[in-house]
Amino acid sequence: MLCIGSTPVTSETLDKYPNLECIVGTSAGFDNFDLAECRRRGIHVTTAGDSFADNVADFAGGLLIDVLRRVGGKRVGIVGLGSIGSRIGKRLEAFGCSIAYTSKRMKPNVPFCFHSNIHDLAINSDVLILCCSLTKETHHIVGKEVLTALGKEGVVINVGCGALVDEKELVQFLKRGEIGGAGLDVYENDPHVPKELFVLDNVVMSPHIAVSTPESFEALEELFTYNIQAFFSNKPLQAQIDYD
C-alpha cells in the first residue's frame, strides 16, 4: 500500500486488505497509522525518513529569524533530536546560538547539552523548537507548565506536528504577553487556525509548507520508489519504523 500524506490507516482500513504486508508512507510522521495493529499483523511500515529534513531545518531557522530578527546568542532548545532536529542544531550553532535538546534518549557523540525532560529544557532556553513525532506521550507536550517555564521572552517554533502544542494555552499566553512570540507552520486542527493568531504581532505563521520544495519531493519520490521495488525484491527497506 502506498499511503499519501497523512491519510489515516486504521484497523478498519487494514481489515479491507487482509493480505497486506507493507505500507509505504510519504509523510515524515506516523501518527496516522495504527502502529499497534500493523505490528500485530506483521505489516512493515516506512516513512519519508530524511527526505524533508534539510528543508524543514532551513524553514525552522527562517521562522526563528522572522520572529526574533536577531538570533545570535540565543539559547535554543530542540525537542526531538532526530534527522530534522540535528540539522536545526547545526544551522543555528553557526549563527552563534547555544544548543540544548531533549529526546527519548541521550544521543551519542552529540556536542549539544541534553535535558531529560522538556520542562528543564524550557527553563534553560530562550527558544523551543518542536520537531519530534506526535505520539501519545508527546501530544500537548507544550502546555501551560512548559510555556510558563519558557517565560515572557520565550519563543515557540513548531515545524513538527500541531498537536504537540496545547493550542488554546498557546493563544492565551501570546495574547497576555506571557511568552515572547511564536513561529508556526503546523496547527492542532490543521488546516483550521485560531482566528486570534492572525491579529497578533508576535506570531509568524505559514500554511504547512516547510517541506514544500522540489528537492524534498524529488528525494521522497526516490525513497518510496526504492521501497516499493525493495519490498518486491525481498531487499531491506529504508526508513522503516522500528516497533521495538
Sequence and secondary structure as in RCSB ss.txt:
>XXXX:A:sequence
MLCIGSTPVTSETLDKYPNLECIVGTSAGFDNFDLAECRRRGIHVTTAGDSFADNVADFAGGLLIDVLRRVGGKR
VGIVGLGSIGSRIGKRLEAFGCSIAYTSKRMKPNVPFCFHSNIHDLAINSDVLILCCSLTKETHHIVGKEVLTAL
GKEGVVINVGCGALVDEKELVQFLKRGEIGGAGLDVYENDPHVPKELFVLDNVVMSPHIAVSTPESFEALEELFT
YNIQAFFSNKPLQAQIDYD
>XXXX:A:secstr
 EE TT  B HHHHHT TT  EEEE SS  TTB HHHHHHHT EEE  TTTTHHHHHHHHHHHHHHHHS  TT E
EEEE  SHHHHHHHHHHHHTT EEEEE SS  TT  SEE SSHHHHHHT SEEEE     TTTTT BSHHHHHHH
 TT EEEE S GGGB HHHHHHHHHTTSS EEEES  TBTTB  GGGGG TTEEE  S TT SHHHHHHHHHHHH
HHHHHHHTT   SSB    
